[in-house]
Each structure stands twice: as C-alpha cells, then as structure tokens.
Amino acid sequence: MTGKSLTRVLKKSSMSILNALPMMIGIILLIGLMKSFISFESIASIFTQNKFIDTAIGALLGSILAGNSINSYIIGHELIIGGVSLFAVTAFLIAWVTVGFIQYFILSLLGTVSHGPIYAWYPLMNNFHEKGVHYDPIASFLYAGEMV
C-alpha cells in the first residue's frame, strides 16, 4: 500500500467514525435515560432463561424493530449486562440488523401517501440505501406509491 492510498484510507475511516459518533452518543444517552425508567429486572423478565425460547423471543423482537449495525454493539452489551442470555442477544441483533419488518410497514405507508412521479423519489431512496436500508423495503415504497 502506498503512502497516498494509506492516507486516503485513514482519512475516510476517520470521517466514517466522526459521522457515526453523534448517533453513538445519542444511543448511549438514550440507554442511560432508559436505565433510569426501566430496570434490568424488567428487561430480563421478558426472557425465560430457556435457550430456545429466548432465542425465539430475541429474533421476534429484533425482526419487529429496525436498526443499524453500529448501534448493535452498544445495545448487545447493555442486554448482556441486563442478564439476557447470549443466545437471545445474538438472535436479536442478527434479526435487528438484517430483517426489520417495521421498515417494510413504514416505507409502504409512506409510499401510499406519496405523490408525484416515481423517478422523483430515486435520490431519496438511494440516500436511504446508503444509510443502511435494504432494497426490499425501498421496492415496497416505490411499488405502494405506484399502486395508488
């Protein structure tokens, strides 16, 4: 690797970290706020301490919610501290990052109430994809907008 390419890579990496920093700080602050209202016992009470059932509960909760992978480290750490098993945390985080059914619902609803030609939405949908939204919910947004 040459000196110029190493400098470029380091610059891009530092910009990525700086761009993600406000989101990570926000998540840490929200978790701190939640800790004052929700106890570890109430989080752990959702799970049964049965590996199979906890894995299913974690996958179900993760597939309903949506999020990006950067925040998963913080949330996973807090869940483990709360007494949730590693099986449940792993299933939750995998489903949370990859599935996220709530994205389909929200984007389909927004697509239904959107107006204008479909090509006008391409730049916004491209921005969504660059931020981590998969192509499937984007397609449901565009399809719902065309069906109305």
C-alpha positions as CSV (number, residue, x, y, z in Angstrom):
1,M,0.0,0.0,0.0
2,T,1.4,3.3,-1.0
3,G,1.6,6.4,1.3
4,K,-1.1,8.2,-0.7
5,S,-3.6,5.4,-0.5
6,L,-2.9,4.8,3.2
7,T,-3.5,8.5,3.9
8,R,-6.7,8.3,1.9
9,V,-7.9,5.2,3.7
10,L,-7.1,6.8,7.1
11,K,-9.0,9.9,6.2
12,K,-12.1,8.0,5.0
13,S,-12.0,5.9,8.2
14,S,-11.8,8.9,10.5
15,M,-14.6,10.6,8.6
16,S,-16.8,7.5,9.0
17,I,-16.1,7.4,12.7
18,L,-16.8,11.1,13.0
19,N,-20.1,10.7,11.1
20,A,-21.2,7.8,13.3
21,L,-20.2,9.5,16.6
22,P,-23.3,11.6,17.1
23,M,-25.5,8.6,16.6
24,M,-23.5,6.5,19.0
25,I,-23.6,9.3,21.6
26,G,-27.3,9.6,21.2
27,I,-27.8,5.8,21.7
28,I,-25.7,5.9,24.8
29,L,-27.7,8.8,26.2
30,L,-31.0,7.1,25.3
31,I,-29.8,3.9,27.1
32,G,-28.8,6.0,30.1
33,L,-32.3,7.5,30.1
34,M,-34.0,4.2,29.7
35,K,-31.9,2.8,32.6
36,S,-33.5,5.3,34.9
37,F,-37.0,4.3,33.9
38,I,-36.6,0.6,33.1
39,S,-34.8,-1.7,35.4
40,F,-32.6,-4.7,34.4
41,E,-35.1,-7.0,36.1
42,S,-37.9,-5.8,33.8
43,I,-35.7,-6.4,30.7
44,A,-34.6,-9.8,31.9
45,S,-38.3,-10.7,32.8
46,I,-39.2,-10.7,29.1
47,F,-36.8,-13.7,28.6
48,T,-37.3,-17.1,30.2
49,Q,-33.7,-18.3,30.7
50,N,-34.6,-21.2,28.3
51,K,-32.1,-21.0,25.4
52,F,-34.6,-22.0,22.7
53,I,-37.5,-19.8,23.8
54,D,-35.1,-16.8,24.5
55,T,-33.6,-17.2,21.0
56,A,-37.1,-17.1,19.5
57,I,-38.1,-14.1,21.6
58,G,-34.9,-12.3,20.7
59,A,-35.4,-13.0,17.0
60,L,-39.0,-11.9,17.1
61,L,-38.2,-8.6,18.9
62,G,-35.3,-8.0,16.5
63,S,-37.4,-8.6,13.4
64,I,-40.0,-6.1,14.6
65,L,-37.5,-3.4,15.4
66,A,-35.0,-2.0,12.9
67,G,-31.5,-0.5,13.4
68,N,-28.1,-0.3,12.0
69,S,-25.1,-2.4,12.9
70,I,-23.0,0.3,14.6
71,N,-25.5,0.6,17.5
72,S,-25.8,-3.2,17.9
73,Y,-22.6,-3.4,19.9
74,I,-23.9,-0.9,22.5
75,I,-27.3,-2.5,22.7
76,G,-26.0,-6.0,22.8
77,H,-23.6,-5.0,25.7
78,E,-26.5,-3.5,27.7
79,L,-28.7,-6.5,27.1
80,I,-26.0,-8.9,28.3
81,I,-25.4,-6.7,31.4
82,G,-29.2,-6.9,32.0
83,G,-29.0,-10.6,32.3
84,V,-30.2,-11.7,28.9
85,S,-28.6,-14.8,27.5
86,L,-26.0,-14.6,24.7
87,F,-28.3,-16.8,22.5
88,A,-31.2,-14.2,22.8
89,V,-28.9,-11.2,22.3
90,T,-27.3,-12.8,19.2
91,A,-30.7,-13.7,17.7
92,F,-32.0,-10.2,18.5
93,L,-29.0,-8.4,16.9
94,I,-28.9,-10.5,13.8
95,A,-32.7,-10.1,13.2
96,W,-32.5,-6.4,14.2
97,V,-29.8,-5.6,11.6
98,T,-31.0,-7.8,8.8
99,V,-34.8,-8.2,9.0
100,G,-36.5,-5.2,10.5
101,F,-40.2,-5.7,9.4
102,I,-41.0,-2.2,10.7
103,Q,-39.1,-0.8,7.7
104,Y,-41.5,-2.5,5.3
105,F,-44.5,-1.2,7.1
106,I,-43.3,2.4,7.4
107,L,-42.0,2.7,3.8
108,S,-45.1,1.1,2.4
109,L,-47.3,3.5,4.3
110,L,-45.1,6.5,3.1
111,G,-45.2,5.1,-0.4
112,T,-49.0,5.0,-0.3
113,V,-49.4,8.7,0.7
114,S,-46.5,10.0,-1.5
115,H,-47.4,11.9,-4.6
116,G,-45.6,12.7,-7.9
117,P,-43.7,10.6,-10.4
118,I,-41.7,7.6,-9.2
119,Y,-38.4,8.9,-10.6
120,A,-38.6,11.9,-8.3
121,W,-38.1,9.5,-5.3
122,Y,-34.9,7.8,-6.6
123,P,-32.4,10.2,-5.0
124,L,-34.2,9.9,-1.6
125,M,-34.3,6.1,-1.9
126,N,-30.7,6.0,-2.9
127,N,-29.9,8.0,0.3
128,F,-31.9,5.5,2.4
129,H,-29.9,2.6,0.9
130,E,-26.6,4.4,1.6
131,K,-27.8,4.8,5.2
132,G,-28.4,1.0,5.5
133,V,-31.9,0.4,4.3
134,H,-32.1,-2.8,2.2
135,Y,-33.6,-2.7,-1.3
136,D,-36.7,-4.8,-0.3
137,P,-38.4,-2.0,1.7
138,I,-37.4,0.6,-0.8
139,A,-39.1,-1.5,-3.5
140,S,-42.2,-1.8,-1.4
141,F,-42.2,2.0,-1.0
142,L,-41.9,2.6,-4.7
143,Y,-44.5,-0.2,-5.5
144,A,-47.0,1.2,-3.0
145,G,-46.6,4.7,-4.5
146,E,-47.3,3.4,-8.0
147,M,-50.4,1.4,-6.9
148,V,-52.3,4.5,-5.5
